[in-house]
């Protein structure tokens, strides 16, 4: 892992992220223009040319997450589900329903809607992943966005994650789905941008985390923050 980006102007997050409650079904949430996305709490991080914003909403069926990624030149070469897309450009979320720092879900999405989902059995420094695990029922879309202007200079990834898909994550996770209002999980969100494309993917690569880990890996449960399910 390259050097982690640390925003000199933004302090480390202290409070929880509050997931807004919605009655909207995934068919209305996935296109990205439902009014609930305007009302949902937004958190942002990363250097200005590649600023990333995250939002989430939930209901009885699952959680919908949204990333708005500033980017004038996104790229990809990988095209298959489960490809190691973190070697290219992605947004990511780690979700830890059991708050244990192990057996948590990792979801990665590329600018061209290639998705990799897996279970992280052990975090760094003994990082172990189970790539055979999948979040059953996952749906995703990627659409053009506007990063503060009128022209399309960003991409928006929206992912629907049904609660049923977590029942195979771990025994502890099974006990915690579906969540109830007020429940607290642990999570973190990330962005990888590689400005020089597939020929030089590591040159000036940006590894940006909302809550910045202390070491060289995103997989630092000590950096995870509270994710709280709102009542209304």
C-alpha positions as CSV (number, residue, x, y, z in Angstrom):
1,X,0.0,0.0,0.0
2,X,1.3,3.4,-0.9
3,X,1.4,6.4,1.5
4,X,-2.0,7.1,2.9
5,X,-3.4,10.6,2.1
6,X,-3.9,12.8,5.1
7,X,-6.0,15.9,4.7
8,X,-4.2,18.8,6.4
9,X,-7.5,20.8,6.6
10,X,-9.9,18.1,7.9
11,X,-9.6,16.7,11.4
12,X,-10.1,13.0,12.1
13,X,-13.8,12.2,12.4
14,X,-15.0,12.0,16.0
15,X,-18.8,11.6,16.0
16,X,-20.9,8.8,14.4
17,X,-22.3,8.7,10.9
18,X,-26.1,8.7,11.0
19,X,-27.8,6.6,8.4
20,X,-31.1,8.2,7.3
21,X,-34.3,6.1,7.3
22,X,-36.2,6.0,4.0
23,X,-39.3,4.2,2.6
24,X,-37.9,4.3,-0.9
25,X,-37.2,0.9,-2.6
26,X,-33.9,0.1,-4.3
27,X,-35.4,0.7,-7.7
28,X,-35.8,4.4,-6.8
29,X,-32.5,4.7,-4.9
30,X,-30.1,3.2,-7.4
31,X,-30.5,5.9,-10.1
32,X,-29.1,8.4,-7.6
33,X,-31.6,11.2,-8.1
34,X,-34.2,10.4,-5.3
35,X,-34.7,13.4,-3.0
36,X,-33.5,11.3,0.0
37,X,-30.0,11.6,-1.2
38,X,-30.1,15.3,-0.8
39,X,-31.3,15.0,2.8
40,X,-28.9,12.2,3.8
41,X,-25.8,13.1,5.8
42,X,-22.8,13.7,3.6
43,X,-19.1,13.1,4.6
44,X,-16.2,14.1,2.4
45,X,-12.5,13.4,2.2
46,X,-9.5,13.3,-0.1
47,X,-7.5,15.9,-2.1
48,X,-9.6,18.5,-4.0
49,X,-9.2,17.1,-7.5
50,X,-10.3,13.7,-6.3
51,X,-12.7,14.7,-3.5
52,X,-15.0,11.9,-2.5
53,X,-18.4,12.2,-0.7
54,X,-20.3,9.4,1.0
55,X,-24.0,9.1,1.9
56,X,-26.1,6.2,3.2
57,X,-29.8,5.4,3.8
58,X,-31.6,2.4,5.1
59,X,-34.9,0.7,5.4
60,X,-36.4,-2.7,6.4
61,X,-34.9,-4.4,3.4
62,X,-31.3,-3.2,3.4
63,X,-28.9,-0.3,3.2
64,X,-28.1,1.9,0.1
65,X,-24.7,3.6,-0.1
66,X,-23.6,6.3,-2.4
67,X,-20.2,7.6,-3.4
68,X,-19.7,10.9,-5.4
69,X,-16.2,10.8,-6.8
70,X,-14.6,13.9,-8.4
71,X,-12.6,12.7,-11.4
72,X,-12.1,14.1,-14.9
73,X,-10.3,11.0,-16.1
74,X,-11.4,7.7,-14.6
75,X,-10.1,4.5,-16.1
76,X,-10.3,0.7,-15.8
77,X,-9.1,-2.5,-17.5
78,X,-10.7,-5.1,-15.3
79,X,-14.2,-6.2,-16.4
80,X,-15.3,-9.1,-14.3
81,X,-17.0,-9.4,-10.9
82,X,-14.4,-10.3,-8.2
83,X,-11.5,-9.0,-10.3
84,X,-8.8,-7.4,-8.0
85,X,-10.1,-3.9,-8.9
86,X,-8.3,-2.2,-6.0
87,X,-5.2,-2.4,-8.1
88,X,-6.9,0.1,-10.4
89,X,-9.4,2.8,-9.3
90,X,-12.2,2.2,-6.8
91,X,-14.4,3.5,-3.9
92,X,-14.7,1.1,-1.0
93,X,-16.6,0.5,2.2
94,X,-15.9,-1.8,5.1
95,X,-18.9,-2.8,7.2
96,X,-18.5,-4.5,10.6
97,X,-22.0,-5.3,12.0
98,X,-20.5,-7.3,14.9
99,X,-18.0,-4.6,15.8
100,X,-15.3,-7.3,16.2
101,X,-12.7,-6.0,13.8
102,X,-12.8,-9.4,11.9
103,X,-15.2,-11.1,9.5
104,X,-16.3,-7.8,8.2
105,X,-17.6,-7.1,4.6
106,X,-15.6,-5.2,2.0
107,X,-17.4,-3.8,-1.1
108,X,-15.3,-2.2,-3.9
109,X,-16.8,-0.4,-6.9
110,X,-14.9,0.8,-10.0
111,X,-15.8,3.9,-12.1
112,X,-17.3,1.4,-14.6
113,X,-19.5,-0.5,-12.2
114,X,-17.3,-3.5,-11.7
115,X,-17.9,-4.8,-8.2
116,X,-15.7,-6.9,-5.9
117,X,-17.3,-8.1,-2.6
118,X,-15.5,-10.2,0.0
119,X,-15.2,-11.1,3.7
120,X,-12.2,-9.9,5.6
121,X,-11.4,-12.7,8.0
122,X,-8.5,-11.0,9.7
123,X,-7.3,-7.3,9.4
124,X,-3.7,-6.0,8.8
125,X,-1.0,-7.0,9.7
126,X,-2.3,-10.6,9.2
127,X,-4.6,-9.6,6.4
128,X,-6.7,-12.6,5.3
129,X,-9.7,-12.3,2.9
130,X,-12.3,-14.7,1.7
131,X,-13.0,-13.9,-1.9
132,X,-15.5,-16.7,-2.2
133,X,-17.9,-14.9,0.0
134,X,-20.5,-12.7,-1.8
135,X,-23.1,-10.3,-0.6
136,X,-26.1,-12.0,-2.0
137,X,-28.6,-9.7,-3.7
138,X,-26.2,-6.8,-4.1
139,X,-27.2,-4.3,-6.9
140,X,-25.2,-1.4,-8.1
141,X,-25.2,1.5,-10.6
142,X,-22.6,4.0,-11.8
143,X,-23.7,7.2,-13.4
144,X,-22.0,10.5,-14.4
145,X,-21.9,13.3,-11.9
146,X,-21.0,17.0,-11.6
147,X,-18.4,17.9,-9.0
148,X,-19.4,21.4,-8.3
149,X,-20.0,22.5,-11.9
150,X,-22.3,21.9,-14.8
151,X,-20.1,19.5,-16.8
152,X,-19.8,15.8,-16.0
153,X,-16.5,15.6,-14.1
154,X,-17.3,13.0,-11.6
155,X,-18.9,9.6,-11.2
156,X,-21.5,8.4,-8.8
157,X,-21.7,4.8,-7.5
158,X,-24.8,3.7,-5.7
159,X,-25.0,0.2,-4.2
160,X,-28.0,-1.6,-2.7
161,X,-27.0,-4.1,0.1
162,X,-29.9,-6.2,1.3
163,X,-29.8,-7.4,4.9
164,X,-30.2,-11.0,3.9
165,X,-26.8,-10.9,2.2
166,X,-25.1,-10.5,5.6
167,X,-26.5,-13.7,7.1
168,X,-23.6,-15.7,5.8
169,X,-20.9,-13.2,6.9
170,X,-20.5,-14.6,10.4
171,X,-22.7,-15.9,13.3
172,X,-22.3,-12.6,15.1
173,X,-23.5,-10.7,12.0
174,X,-26.5,-12.9,11.6
175,X,-27.7,-12.0,15.1
176,X,-27.5,-8.3,14.1
177,X,-29.5,-8.3,10.9
178,X,-31.8,-6.7,10.2
179,X,-30.7,-3.8,12.4
180,X,-33.0,-1.8,14.6
181,X,-33.2,1.9,14.9
182,X,-30.4,3.0,17.2
183,X,-28.1,0.1,16.5
184,X,-24.5,0.9,16.0
185,X,-22.1,-0.8,13.6
186,X,-18.6,0.0,12.7
187,X,-17.4,1.1,9.2
188,X,-14.9,3.1,7.2
189,X,-14.9,4.4,3.6
190,X,-12.1,4.9,1.1
191,X,-11.0,6.0,-2.4
192,X,-8.1,4.9,-4.6
193,X,-7.2,7.1,-7.5
194,X,-4.3,6.4,-9.9
195,X,-3.8,9.6,-12.0
196,X,-1.3,8.2,-14.5
197,X,-3.5,5.3,-15.7
198,X,-2.7,1.6,-16.3
199,X,0.8,2.2,-17.6
200,X,2.0,3.7,-14.2
201,X,-0.6,2.8,-11.7
202,X,1.6,3.4,-8.6
203,X,3.0,6.8,-9.6
204,X,1.3,9.5,-7.5
205,X,-1.4,7.1,-6.5
206,X,-3.9,8.5,-4.0
207,X,-5.0,6.2,-1.1
208,X,-7.6,8.3,0.8
209,X,-9.6,7.2,3.8
210,X,-12.3,9.1,5.6
211,X,-11.0,8.0,8.9
212,X,-7.3,7.6,8.3
213,X,-5.6,4.4,9.6
214,X,-2.4,4.7,11.6
215,X,-0.5,2.2,9.4
216,X,0.0,1.4,5.7
217,X,-3.2,-0.5,5.2
218,X,-6.9,0.5,5.0
219,X,-7.6,-2.6,7.1
220,X,-7.2,-1.0,10.5
221,X,-10.3,-1.7,12.7
222,X,-9.0,0.9,15.2
223,X,-9.8,3.5,12.6
224,X,-13.3,2.3,12.0
225,X,-16.1,4.7,13.2
226,X,-19.7,4.4,14.4
227,X,-22.5,3.9,11.9
228,X,-25.8,4.5,13.6
229,X,-29.2,3.7,12.1
230,X,-31.6,6.6,12.5
231,X,-35.2,6.3,13.8
232,X,-36.7,8.9,11.4
